[in-house]
Structures are given as C-alpha cells and as structure tokens.
Amino acid sequence: MLTLAGAWAERTERVEEDKRQRRVATRLLDELVPPLAQARGTRTFARYDPAYAGSGPITRETIAHAMTALTEMDQVWQERDLP
C-alpha cells in the first residue's frame, strides 16, 4: 500500500521528469528549427555534399521524416495557439 508521503514523492518525481523532458525538447527544437528556417531561400541545400556529411549522408527518406516532423510540430503549435 502506498503511503501519502510515497504518493507525493512519486508525483514530485513525475513532475520533475516532465520538466526535464520539456527542457530537453525545447533545447532540441531551439537548436534545429531556426537554422533550418534561416536556410530557406538560400543555396544551402544545393551546396549539400554527402562527402562532407559527419554522421552519414542525409537521404530523401530522412528529409521526408523531417517534413513529417515539421508538420506535426505545426499541428501542435496550432493546438496550443503558439505564435
């Protein structure tokens, strides 16, 4: 049987874990999305060279997944009425 103190401790852990995950997600998006937006309309994409890819070349499949992720992001922003 869970005591009141034990239940409170579990709740506190869940709240802290949620905060940690929100911080990690926010930092990740802060690092990825603005540079991608800044590359729009430039020759950045045309200059991509797989020979210089650090973590393996970007494939069309990777781009498709990124586009899906951005669509999902847009849906969440709309639902949350974010700018």
BELRA-V782235 format. One record per pair of residues at least 24 apart in sequence whose C-alpha atoms are under 10 Angstrom apart, sorted by the first residue. I is the first residue (numbers start at 0). J is the second residue. Records with the same first field share a line. If there is no record, write none. Layout:
I = J / J
//
This chain:
28 = 72
32 = 69
//
